[in-house]
Amino acid sequence: MVAKREEEEVMRADSVQKVYFSKKVQYIALKDVSVSIKKGEFVTILGPSGSGKTTFMNLLGTLDRPTKGKVFIDGVDTSELDNNQLSILRNRKIGFIFQSYNLVPYLSALENVILPLMVEGRDTPDNLERARNILEEIGIGNEINKKPNEMSGGQQQRVAIARALINEPPIIIGDEPTGNLDSKTAELVMNLLIRLSKEKRITMVIATHDPEVAGLSQRSIYMKDGVIEKHVRNK
């Protein structure tokens, strides 16, 4: 079902709750959280460990389903999709960037970037060229044949960003993408994400512990004890 949505809204969580059950014990990780994110918006999500930040990111990225409430992606009610349909939606609509890079160690930078296309049999010469162009655009065009252990952390993270971009998703979700980087490289990566967001109108939702990283975004959402504590407009 496609929901009626505000102009250019690309993501919405409506009163989402997530409860984890262990034997007779239940843990409420999220409590009736609602948020709307618009096309091209750059949003950071902050909160201490146990705040529900990662759980919320997983729900927004459809990597997990809420116990209650609904998540909409481009107006589509994801609660009405089966697992296969969700997988297709993720591959077409969302690019993921992880703190640990999640690169395949025996593949080159170029092969890691085109991996999502290989899964669908779309690793065509044209798409290979596009992958090369993306790597060139983000400043590591000379590293395409290197394997992850031959690259620095910043270079590996750029490969992960290129992989997130290869399907031209309207949304990128990053879980602490600068967490393993030194401050200078983290700033370079954040500036790259900001530029991509502005130039390509990609919606960025980035979880971080770093207030300096958060200050580079347009809006910060602060979470505590499973709820949204406040929204802060940075720019």
C-alpha positions as a LaTeX table, in Angstrom:
\begin{tabular}{lrrr}
\hline
Residue & $x$ (\AA) & $y$ (\AA) & $z$ (\AA) \\
\hline
Met1 & 0.00 & 0.00 & 0.00 \\
Val2 & 1.29 & 3.48 & $-0.88$ \\
Ala3 & 0.58 & 5.98 & 1.86 \\
Lys4 & $-0.30$ & 9.61 & 1.35 \\
Arg5 & 2.84 & 11.52 & 2.28 \\
Glu6 & 4.17 & 15.00 & 2.64 \\
Glu7 & 5.95 & 16.54 & $-0.33$ \\
Glu8 & 9.27 & 14.77 & $-1.03$ \\
Glu9 & 9.12 & 12.62 & 2.09 \\
Val10 & 11.15 & 9.45 & 1.51 \\
Met11 & 11.12 & 7.78 & 4.93 \\
Arg12 & 8.63 & 7.76 & 7.76 \\
Ala13 & 8.32 & 5.84 & 10.99 \\
Asp14 & 4.86 & 5.89 & 12.56 \\
Ser15 & 4.79 & 5.04 & 16.28 \\
Val16 & 7.28 & 2.19 & 15.89 \\
Gln17 & 7.99 & $-0.02$ & 18.86 \\
Lys18 & 10.47 & $-2.86$ & 19.16 \\
Val19 & 10.29 & $-5.43$ & 21.91 \\
Tyr20 & 12.80 & $-8.25$ & 22.34 \\
Phe21 & 11.71 & $-11.39$ & 24.17 \\
Ser22 & 14.02 & $-13.73$ & 26.07 \\
Lys23 & 12.28 & $-16.59$ & 27.87 \\
Lys24 & 9.89 & $-14.79$ & 30.25 \\
Val25 & 11.72 & $-11.47$ & 30.06 \\
Gln26 & 10.94 & $-8.72$ & 27.60 \\
Tyr27 & 13.05 & $-5.70$ & 26.75 \\
Ile28 & 11.49 & $-2.65$ & 25.09 \\
Ala29 & 14.21 & $-1.22$ & 22.85 \\
Leu30 & 11.98 & 1.39 & 21.15 \\
Lys31 & 8.83 & 3.05 & 22.48 \\
Asp32 & 6.43 & 4.65 & 19.97 \\
Val33 & 9.06 & 6.47 & 17.92 \\
Ser34 & 7.90 & 8.61 & 14.98 \\
Val35 & 10.00 & 10.56 & 12.49 \\
Ser36 & 9.73 & 11.91 & 8.95 \\
Ile37 & 12.76 & 12.36 & 6.66 \\
Lys38 & 12.63 & 14.24 & 3.37 \\
Lys39 & 14.39 & 13.72 & 0.06 \\
Gly40 & 17.97 & 15.00 & 0.10 \\
Glu41 & 17.95 & 15.61 & 3.85 \\
Phe42 & 21.10 & 14.77 & 5.82 \\
Val43 & 20.14 & 13.48 & 9.27 \\
Thr44 & 22.33 & 12.17 & 12.08 \\
Ile45 & 21.05 & 9.98 & 14.90 \\
Leu46 & 22.82 & 10.19 & 18.25 \\
Gly47 & 22.48 & 8.49 & 21.59 \\
Pro48 & 24.41 & 6.52 & 24.20 \\
Ser49 & 24.70 & 2.75 & 24.14 \\
Gly50 & 21.28 & 1.26 & 24.87 \\
Ser51 & 19.42 & 4.34 & 23.62 \\
Gly52 & 17.74 & 2.38 & 20.80 \\
Lys53 & 19.75 & 4.10 & 18.08 \\
Thr54 & 20.93 & 0.94 & 16.29 \\
Thr55 & 17.53 & $-0.72$ & 16.63 \\
Phe56 & 15.89 & 2.33 & 15.07 \\
Met57 & 18.42 & 2.36 & 12.21 \\
Asn58 & 17.70 & $-1.31$ & 11.53 \\
Leu59 & 13.97 & $-0.62$ & 11.38 \\
Leu60 & 14.40 & 2.38 & 9.06 \\
Gly61 & 16.59 & 0.25 & 6.79 \\
Thr62 & 14.04 & $-2.62$ & 6.88 \\
Leu63 & 16.73 & $-4.96$ & 8.22 \\
Asp64 & 14.30 & $-5.72$ & 11.05 \\
Arg65 & 10.56 & $-5.36$ & 11.53 \\
Pro66 & 8.89 & $-3.32$ & 14.29 \\
Thr67 & 6.82 & $-5.10$ & 16.93 \\
Lys68 & 4.24 & $-2.33$ & 16.51 \\
Gly69 & 3.92 & 0.64 & 14.19 \\
Lys70 & 4.91 & 1.05 & 10.56 \\
Val71 & 7.86 & 2.12 & 8.44 \\
Phe72 & 7.26 & 3.70 & 5.03 \\
Ile73 & 9.90 & 3.91 & 2.29 \\
Asp74 & 8.98 & 6.18 & $-0.63$ \\
Gly75 & 5.38 & 5.91 & 0.55 \\
Val76 & 5.37 & 2.09 & 0.59 \\
Asp77 & 4.12 & 0.45 & 3.77 \\
Thr78 & 6.92 & $-2.05$ & 4.39 \\
Ser79 & 4.77 & $-4.04$ & 6.83 \\
Glu80 & 2.79 & $-5.30$ & 3.83 \\
Leu81 & 5.88 & $-6.71$ & 2.08 \\
Asp82 & 7.17 & $-10.27$ & 2.47 \\
Asn83 & 10.87 & $-10.94$ & 3.01 \\
Asn84 & 11.62 & $-11.29$ & $-0.70$ \\
Gln85 & 9.83 & $-8.03$ & $-1.52$ \\
Leu86 & 11.70 & $-6.30$ & 1.31 \\
Ser87 & 15.01 & $-7.57$ & $-0.07$ \\
Ile88 & 14.17 & $-6.15$ & $-3.51$ \\
Leu89 & 13.13 & $-2.81$ & $-1.98$ \\
Arg90 & 16.38 & $-2.59$ & 0.02 \\
Asn91 & 18.51 & $-3.36$ & $-3.02$ \\
Arg92 & 16.76 & $-0.71$ & $-5.10$ \\
Lys93 & 16.11 & 2.01 & $-2.55$ \\
Ile94 & 18.74 & 1.82 & 0.20 \\
Gly95 & 22.54 & 1.75 & 0.29 \\
Phe96 & 24.20 & 0.67 & 3.55 \\
Ile97 & 27.53 & 1.81 & 4.98 \\
Phe98 & 28.82 & $-0.02$ & 8.05 \\
Gln99 & 31.45 & 0.90 & 10.63 \\
Ser100 & 33.39 & $-2.32$ & 9.93 \\
Tyr101 & 33.24 & $-1.73$ & 6.14 \\
Asn102 & 32.00 & $-5.33$ & 5.51 \\
Leu103 & 34.21 & $-5.72$ & 2.45 \\
Val104 & 34.94 & $-9.20$ & 1.07 \\
Pro105 & 38.67 & $-9.70$ & 1.79 \\
Tyr106 & 39.52 & $-11.76$ & $-1.30$ \\
Leu107 & 37.82 & $-9.35$ & $-3.75$ \\
Ser108 & 39.38 & $-6.22$ & $-5.22$ \\
Ala109 & 37.95 & $-2.76$ & $-4.57$ \\
Leu110 & 36.18 & $-2.85$ & $-7.93$ \\
Glu111 & 34.75 & $-6.32$ & $-7.31$ \\
Asn112 & 33.51 & $-5.28$ & $-3.86$ \\
Val113 & 31.71 & $-2.29$ & $-5.40$ \\
Ile114 & 29.91 & $-4.35$ & $-8.06$ \\
Leu115 & 29.02 & $-7.17$ & $-5.64$ \\
Pro116 & 25.37 & $-6.01$ & $-5.28$ \\
Leu117 & 25.08 & $-6.07$ & $-9.09$ \\
Met118 & 26.69 & $-9.52$ & $-9.35$ \\
Val119 & 24.00 & $-10.91$ & $-7.06$ \\
Glu120 & 21.39 & $-9.85$ & $-9.64$ \\
Gly121 & 23.51 & $-10.77$ & $-12.67$ \\
Arg122 & 23.90 & $-7.11$ & $-13.61$ \\
Asp123 & 27.72 & $-6.93$ & $-13.65$ \\
Thr124 & 27.67 & $-5.79$ & $-17.28$ \\
Pro125 & 30.51 & $-3.86$ & $-18.99$ \\
Asp126 & 28.49 & $-0.63$ & $-18.65$ \\
Asn127 & 27.98 & $-1.15$ & $-14.93$ \\
Leu128 & 31.63 & $-2.08$ & $-14.46$ \\
Glu129 & 32.54 & 1.22 & $-16.07$ \\
Arg130 & 30.09 & 3.02 & $-13.78$ \\
Ala131 & 31.74 & 1.39 & $-10.76$ \\
Arg132 & 35.14 & 2.60 & $-11.97$ \\
Asn133 & 33.71 & 6.10 & $-12.42$ \\
Ile134 & 32.28 & 6.14 & $-8.89$ \\
Leu135 & 35.62 & 5.06 & $-7.42$ \\
Glu136 & 37.32 & 7.78 & $-9.44$ \\
Glu137 & 34.76 & 10.35 & $-8.31$ \\
Ile138 & 35.38 & 9.64 & $-4.63$ \\
Gly139 & 39.14 & 9.81 & $-5.02$ \\
Ile140 & 40.34 & 6.20 & $-5.12$ \\
Gly141 & 40.36 & 5.50 & $-8.85$ \\
Asn142 & 43.96 & 4.29 & $-8.59$ \\
Glu143 & 43.08 & 1.66 & $-5.97$ \\
Ile144 & 40.52 & $-0.39$ & $-7.93$ \\
Asn145 & 42.65 & $-3.55$ & $-8.12$ \\
Lys146 & 43.73 & $-3.53$ & $-4.49$ \\
Lys147 & 42.24 & $-5.87$ & $-1.91$ \\
Pro148 & 40.98 & $-4.51$ & 1.43 \\
Asn149 & 44.13 & $-5.48$ & 3.37 \\
Glu150 & 46.17 & $-3.40$ & 0.92 \\
Met151 & 44.18 & $-0.23$ & 1.65 \\
Ser152 & 43.93 & 2.18 & 4.57 \\
Gly153 & 40.79 & 2.42 & 6.70 \\
Gly154 & 39.72 & 5.58 & 4.91 \\
Gln155 & 40.18 & 3.94 & 1.51 \\
Gln156 & 38.20 & 0.89 & 2.60 \\
Gln157 & 35.38 & 3.11 & 3.82 \\
Arg158 & 35.32 & 4.89 & 0.47 \\
Val159 & 34.99 & 1.52 & $-1.25$ \\
Ala160 & 32.05 & 0.79 & 1.07 \\
Ile161 & 30.51 & 4.14 & 0.11 \\
Ala162 & 30.99 & 3.36 & $-3.59$ \\
Arg163 & 29.30 & $-0.01$ & $-3.06$ \\
Ala164 & 26.37 & 1.75 & $-1.37$ \\
Leu165 & 26.07 & 4.06 & $-4.40$ \\
Ile166 & 26.32 & 1.49 & $-7.19$ \\
Asn167 & 22.57 & 0.88 & $-7.39$ \\
Glu168 & 21.93 & 4.64 & $-7.35$ \\
Pro169 & 19.73 & 4.43 & $-4.22$ \\
Pro170 & 17.73 & 7.47 & $-3.10$ \\
Ile171 & 18.62 & 6.65 & 0.53 \\
Ile172 & 21.91 & 5.83 & 2.27 \\
Ile173 & 21.95 & 4.55 & 5.84 \\
Gly174 & 25.25 & 4.57 & 7.72 \\
Asp175 & 25.87 & 2.91 & 11.09 \\
Glu176 & 28.86 & 4.72 & 12.60 \\
Pro177 & 30.63 & 4.96 & 9.20 \\
Thr178 & 33.41 & 7.11 & 10.69 \\
Gly179 & 33.75 & 5.14 & 13.93 \\
Asn180 & 36.97 & 3.34 & 12.94 \\
Leu181 & 38.61 & 6.35 & 11.28 \\
Asp182 & 40.97 & 9.01 & 12.60 \\
Ser183 & 39.52 & 12.52 & 12.91 \\
Lys184 & 41.04 & 13.83 & 9.66 \\
Thr185 & 39.83 & 10.86 & 7.59 \\
Ala186 & 36.43 & 10.96 & 9.31 \\
Glu187 & 36.05 & 14.59 & 8.26 \\
Leu188 & 36.99 & 13.71 & 4.67 \\
Val189 & 34.42 & 10.89 & 4.59 \\
Met190 & 31.69 & 13.11 & 6.08 \\
Asn191 & 32.42 & 15.89 & 3.61 \\
Leu192 & 32.18 & 13.34 & 0.80 \\
Leu193 & 28.76 & 12.16 & 2.06 \\
Ile194 & 27.59 & 15.77 & 2.39 \\
Arg195 & 28.69 & 16.54 & $-1.18$ \\
Leu196 & 26.96 & 13.44 & $-2.54$ \\
Ser197 & 23.79 & 14.34 & $-0.65$ \\
Lys198 & 23.76 & 17.87 & $-2.10$ \\
Glu199 & 24.77 & 17.00 & $-5.67$ \\
Lys200 & 22.66 & 13.87 & $-6.10$ \\
Arg201 & 19.89 & 14.68 & $-3.59$ \\
Ile202 & 20.55 & 11.44 & $-1.76$ \\
Thr203 & 18.91 & 11.19 & 1.65 \\
Met204 & 21.52 & 10.38 & 4.30 \\
Val205 & 20.69 & 8.89 & 7.69 \\
Ile206 & 23.86 & 8.43 & 9.73 \\
Ala207 & 24.20 & 7.07 & 13.27 \\
Thr208 & 27.13 & 8.53 & 15.19 \\
His209 & 28.51 & 9.11 & 18.67 \\
Asp210 & 30.55 & 12.08 & 17.49 \\
Pro211 & 29.00 & 15.53 & 18.07 \\
Glu212 & 31.39 & 17.03 & 15.51 \\
Val213 & 30.10 & 14.62 & 12.86 \\
Ala214 & 26.54 & 15.43 & 13.90 \\
Gly215 & 27.23 & 19.14 & 13.55 \\
Leu216 & 27.96 & 18.64 & 9.84 \\
Ser217 & 24.43 & 17.33 & 9.20 \\
Gln218 & 21.27 & 19.37 & 8.61 \\
Arg219 & 19.37 & 17.82 & 11.51 \\
Ser220 & 20.27 & 15.68 & 14.51 \\
Ile221 & 17.90 & 13.31 & 16.27 \\
Tyr222 & 18.90 & 12.55 & 19.86 \\
Met223 & 17.68 & 9.27 & 21.38 \\
Lys224 & 17.60 & 8.11 & 24.98 \\
Asp225 & 15.99 & 5.10 & 26.63 \\
Gly226 & 14.20 & 4.05 & 23.45 \\
Val227 & 12.57 & 7.38 & 22.64 \\
Ile228 & 13.46 & 10.50 & 20.68 \\
Glu229 & 14.62 & 13.07 & 23.21 \\
Lys230 & 14.92 & 16.03 & 20.82 \\
His231 & 15.48 & 17.23 & 17.26 \\
Val232 & 18.22 & 19.81 & 16.65 \\
Arg233 & 18.46 & 21.84 & 13.44 \\
Asn234 & 22.17 & 22.28 & 12.65 \\
Lys235 & 21.94 & 24.22 & 9.39 \\
\hline
\end{tabular}
